[in-house]
Amino acid sequence: MELKTKVYKPYTKEENSIRRDVAFRAVFGNNYRSEYLKALLESLLHKKITNIVIRNDVELDKIHADNKETRLDILAEIDGKEKINVEFQNENEYNVIERGEIYASGIHFNSLKVGDKYVEASKTIVIWLLGYNLFNEKNTYHEIARMRKDSDGEIIGTNIEYHYIELPRFIETVNEIKTPEEQWLAYLSNSLSEEEKGELFKMNRTIEEIDKIVDIVMSDKDVQDAINNRILAENLEYLKKKKAYEDGLRVGEEQGREEKNRIIKQMLKMNLDDETIIKATAVSKDELEKIKADGN
């Protein structure tokens, strides 16, 4: 299938697509639909998966200033030995590397039971599906990172692995959809024309099924209520932060004025002339006279 689309369509909070977190979790975060996540992971990891178990209520029990709570999008265990975390990140919050490290280390550590040896921890893979280009490299949209030596690039850590998949770069660089991975990423981009989507569904009927599920999920009243409540909460949080920022500016300005006045009073005690003080502090002549009137 030829991919004619060459411009990635940025995510909007009004859209009802697989890119919306509630739809993404509804499709891929339930064990009774585990075959969908299995198909997605097989395409991204390029390997066969025999068994998959999804945990859809996972938190790492930490509260953060910028993230509030560390709730994973999707966490699955494949073939009883590997933990796979899948995260869909539409907007660049400039913390995806750091968040990935926290997610991976938390999952990896929590895979140990009391008395286990370190070598018994499950291999952990964190997959980021990104709605923006994270890296400068233009020759790949799927970047894999592991622990390596600086001197010769030798891989020395294989138990934690990161996958960064840049959907915009995929749309920009791929000309023809052939492989299962390309089929999935084309759909997850939500940037195809209706004609391209129709061709894609013919190539992959599982993706067509998922698209129908997304429509059902997003038309559910409870889901819409949850979305509206979240939007309201986000708006209230924004207003709260905006007010705190404005209050901080006012406090900062007041503190700045007090510090400036203190310095000017010290300069007056040193019997410096008005012209020197005005040049050094950018105070106006009227302001300087008021400070003098208040006393040294």
KAWO-V277349 format. One line per field, one symbol per residue. ss: DSSP state (H for helix, E for strand, C for the rest). psi: psi as a letter, one per 30 degrees, with the letter a starting at -180 (. if undefined). A space follows every 50 residues. Layout:
# KAWO-V277349
ss: ???
psi: ???
This chain:
# KAWO-V277349
ss: CECCCCCCCCCCCCCCCCCCHHHHHHHHCCHHHHHHHHHHHHHHHCCCCC CEEEECCCECCCCCCCCCCCECCEEEEECCCEEEEEEEECCCCCCHHHHH HHHHHHHHHHCCCCCCCHHHCCEEEEEEEECCCCCCCCCCCEEEEEEECC CCCCEEEEEEEEEEEEHHHHHHHCCECCCHHHHHHHHHHCCCCHHHHHHH HHHCHHHHHHHHHHHHHHHCHHHHHHHHHHHHHHHHHHHHHHHHHHHHHH HHHHHHHHHHHHHHHHHHHCCCCHHHHHHHHCCCHHHHHHHHHHCC
psi: kkjfkgkkjkkkffkilffkeeeeeeefgkffhffeeeeeeeeefhlkke kkkkjghklghkkkeffdkikkdkklkkggfkkkkkkjjekjghgeeeee eeeeeeeeeffklkflleffkkkkkkkkjkgljelfkgfkfjkkklklke eggkkfjffkkkkjjjeeeeeffkfkjeleeeeeeeeffhglleeeeeee eeejfeeeeeeeeeeeeffkeeeeeeeeeeeeeeeeeeeeeeeeeeeeee eeeeeeeeeeeeeeeeeefghkleeeeeeefgkleeeeeeeeffl.
